[in-house]
Amino acid sequence: MNEKIKKLLSKRLIVLDGAMGTQLQHRGMPQGVCPETWCIKNPHILTKVHQEYVASGADIVYTCTFGANAFKLTQYGAGNVEEINTQLARVARKAVGPNILVAGDIGPTGEFIDPFGSIPFEKAVDTFKQQIKGLLAGGVDLLVIETMMDIQEARAALIAARELTTKFVMVTMTIEPSGRTLNGTDPLTALITLQSLGANAVGCNCSLGPKEMCRFIDAMKPYATVPLIAKPNAGLPQLKDGRTVFQMNPREFAQGAKMLVRSGANLIGGCCGTTPEHIQALKASVVRSRSQRIKRTSLSAVSSARGHVVLEKRKNIAVIGESINPTRRKALQKEFSEGKTAFACQLAKEQEHDGALMLDVNVGAVGVNEEKVLPQVIGALSISSSLPLVLDTSNISAMEKALRFYPGRALINSISAEKSKMVPLLRLAAKYGAMFIALPVGFKGMPKDFSERKEAIQHLVRNAKKHHLSTSSMVVDGLVMAVSSLPRSAHDTLKAVHWCHTTLRCNTVVGLSNVSFGLPQRHVLNATFLSMLKKQGLSTVIANPAHLSSSEDRYAKNVLLGNDKDARQFIAHAQAAEKKIAIENTSQDIKDVIRQAILDGNREQIKGFIQQGESEGLSASSIVYEVMIPAINQVGEFFEAKRYFLPQLVASAETMKKAFEYLEPRLAHKETDGLEKTVVILATVQGDIHDIGKNIVALMLKNHGFQVVDLGKDVSAAKIMREIKRHKSPIVGLSALMTTTMVNMQEVVDLAKAQNLKCRFMIGGAVVTEDYAKSLGAAYSRDGVEAVRVVKHLAAGPTL
Amino acid sequence: MKFSTFAAIPILPRASAIFRALGFSKEKTVIKSLQEKELNVYIEEARSHITVKAHALRLNVIDIMDTAVILEGGTTLESQNLAEFLRGSKEVLFMGSTAGQPIMDLIEKKTQEGDLTRAVVYGAAASELADEALSWLMVYFRHQLRREDLGLDYRRFSAGYGDLAIDHQKKFWELLKLEQIGVSITENFLLIPEKSVTAISGIRAIGYERKD
């Protein structure tokens, strides 16, 4: 049957059927019932829908089993999953006869799969297997996994299918208007993952109309090794007379379908809002269209759940970050042995920032169970990073677990010619569609020269072919060794990389830093060797990306490669450098520099500027009174005029605080007389734990010289009373964010009155209003800037 | 009753939304590129410490009266505003999400270290992600419901809004089993970790969703 589909595809475009659910509802299926069990009770209606789609020109009909998995059926209390699928497949087969193809339809479970959800991956695989067994027993010709928004769920269904049958399997994802699935997978990433894992056709369905879907097909076509599917809705849903409708009529839909053909779709049908009339119009419009041929048979590319790297024809070497390896990191070893992953995620982020395009993941260390920990780390990294992973373990069982679980197309690090491991690892690479680093050792031990390296590589290529793995799946390791002990080895690596690039036409990789082991000036040797390897065609390097280039190089490289939108990062970096030089060399008045540092929230440099001011003869008091206080007042004005927003206000206030902490001991006693001496007690009232607003108020008040006693959050009225007594006639600032805790302000104020304590209250917080403050006899402050004004006003009031 | 759990909602923080929440005005606020870059780094730092978890629950509507909504299992939500909001719904969708405790611990640490700028930005990023998770859930359920010829209202309603008293937060918390994703509730109906939110929305026949 696979041959029949392939033969059809080689001749013309294949037409798929249209929407099923709405057709059943229009023919009497009540809302809220289980469609699958209703169809079993009403097979004549389902038969009619199938037959109408065939009469409209559909070459393939989908069984009515979209929700016939254990998760969905259980929600309706429906029984035997396999039996339901078998029965519905038989209805379809009987309805359309032997000449029309029947696709067993597999929809999402409605659950999210580990690592993106709580359903264990193997449970998902087993759930799909149960459904697929039923569909196969019912006589379907092929399988279709559709409307997937989670790539991991699509993988689970595809693995289930591949482990049960060799039949043709199609997979379609639902891509949102943003260009990604709801789970963040873009069409090309999905294609790379699914076609390598064994899908016979890949594409998208639902969410958008045919015209909008074209850009997804356009994105996939140049990289597709399989036919592409498009099953769009009848346009975008629009509100008409208070109802949501799909606005495309059959003629318009058919015109949109023609565009999909031009984009390269090989199988086209309809999803939500389409009818047999839409499919009929579609068929009529594309009946003479030849579907575009598939442009390639293989693709060198890896993917994660949310990103991909195409390795072919790269102009620049792709960096594989090497840091997630516990060998030289005790902290990582400890983390892995405790089953934790936070540090690994942090290292991933740092390497991504430094320019890595892939991440090598090695968890091998004493006390670490690789089979358990490697999938855990993969899960955590798949959530926190979009970089594809390079799975680095010599433990075959751990590798299989990792490959099965990894929600993308991985790169295996590595497969050597060592007999006992080569065959099982090649088998795994083939099964899970992974790329692999071919390590030319083990054939005759460690190769002594270039010819032995070549021999080992050829041995690996031959064996890979036996497992249907072409050279496009391989990344050959150039085998870098320390030139301090093997002076000829660098030369052999260069020759090997050149030979792989020009003769085998496959990708290459080196572990760069080995070359300089045991020598001084390692970075010079490494950088020079990398530059030499690049000239020989090296495609990837395993290294710490932070060591590969200076930050200036990175910024320049990013702007030249178009990776820095509007060159913003480059300009910011250059401006910062220029500013630094300007400050170092300029004759600019240091008072202006200090003032600007406060306005800019420049916490790192303020102390240095003040020291420079002192060295130029400025007194501490002139810096405080003539520069800093006017500057922070201006920040307050900017904030109130919305020229500054909150982080700018806080950064400036922190800069001021740092400056003041440095200067205060240097002020003569009398010079501090101008500063406020009033004590201000601050607290978030009992029951409330929100304190960021209160902390900002504290910072602002301190900057204006008030003595702040911050009692923290969730503070009892009794504790506040004790502090009021201790500090005698202070001002008390109370904060609350919730209506339920705001009432505790009243308790504090009442208790102070009852105890005849002499203090003034200021209150604030998200739910607090000026009227509420008045009702308590308290002052109100909206934010940190106003709080300073209010407290100054209260402090200047008559003595209580 | 249909219960769903989401171990990691795949959303990224939107700097523009975080800036807006912190008072950024497109027309008035002036920010230097270096300052903006610094704040974007903080947002990214926050993101790396946040895994947004969520629970959702579909319940049938038994009755909608003038001032109360009665749901499957006997849950009653007393609110005229909510009754008006849900009128015509066949079911309701409860949603709850949390940005988790690690980011709250980090905010506390940064506050203690005197790095309040970071604490402020981290807090805003966590709030935005917890809230954005509910928007993500609504799109997700709209897809799911479409297959059942059902639609989900475009707005959501939370305890503490209008006349839906804040004590309903406890009912939301219990129904959503938020304790299972590390969220507790105080006597004052405050969700802990702080950056946790809940909401309810109406499910209707497709085409009749409320967009206002």
Interface residues (C-beta under 8 A of the other chain):
Chain A: G21 T22 Q25 Q31 G32 F66 G67 Q75 G107 G110 E111 F112 D114 P115 F116 G117 S118 T147 M149 T174 E176 L182 N183 G184 C206 S207 L239 G242 R243 T244 V245 C272 A305 R306 A342 C345 Q346 K349 I383 S384 R568 Q569 I571 A572 Q575 A576 D600 G601 R603 A641 K642 R643 Y644 F645 L646 P647 Q648 V650 A651 A653 E654 K657 G687 D688 I689 H690 D691 I692 N695 I696 L699 M738 T739 T740 T741
Chain B: K2 S4 T5 F6 A7 A8 P10 I11 L12 F19 L22 G23 F24 S25 K28 T29 V30 I31 K32 S33 L34 Q35 K37 L39 Y42 E44 S48 T51 K90 P102 I107 T111 G114 D115 L116 T117 A119 V120 V121 G123 W136 V139 Y140 H143 Q144 R146 R147 E148 D149 L150 G151 G160 I166 T186 E187 N188 F189 L190 I192 E194 A205 I206 G207 Y208 E209 K211
